[in-house]
Amino acid sequence: MMDKTKTASVLTCPECGHRKEEQMPTDACQYFYECEQCRTVLKPKSGDCCVYCSYGTVACPPIQQNKSCC
């Protein structure tokens, strides 16, 4: 059985709209991310486990695998 978990996600800054593809960690949540354009530090929205679930095009690997995250 092949693992179809995606490990790349495009994060979009809610402040300036800057977009960048990043590699997601597969063994940890990423709680903070600094936008390289406006330097805003992104944090997960209420109810989300990480910045990828809040601002990314793809949910983090544990959520994709229906596992509890962090």
N, C-alpha and C positions, 0 to 999 in steps of 0.2 A: 504494500500500500504506500503510495507516494504522499509525502507531506505537502499540502497545498497552502501552508501558512505563508503569508506575504510578510516580508521583513522591511519593505520600503514603504514610506508614506510621505505625502507632500503636506507639510505643515503650512498653514496660512495664518499670518499674524492678524488678529482682529483690529489692531490699532492702525496699521499702515497698509495692510493687504499684501505684504511681501510673501512670496511662496518659495519654499525650498524643499527639495526631496532629501529626506534623511533616512538612515538605517536605524530601525528600532532595535533596542536590546531585546533579546529573547528570554533573558533570565532575570529581568528586573523592570520595575516601572520607572518611567522618567517623569518626575514631578515638576521639573522646571526646564524651561527652554528660553534662551535669549535670542530674540530676533536680531539677525545680523544687520538689518537695515536701520531700525529705529531704536534698538536696544531695549525694547520692552521685554520684561521677563514674564513669560506665559506660565500660568499655573492651571491645573485641571479645573474645569467647571464643576459645580456642585453635582455630585452623583457620578462623576467620571473618575476613573482610577489614575489616568495619566494624561499628559498633553496630547498624545496621539489620538486618544479617544475623544478629546474635546476639539482639537483643531486640525487633525489629520484626515487624509482621504481614506485611510485604512485603519481599522481598530488595532490595538496592540496584539501581539501574538497570543497571550493567554486568553484574551476575550475571543479571538478568532477560533481558538480550540475549545471553546466552551468551558474553560477552567476559571477558577476564581483568580483574580488578579490581586497581587500584593496583599 
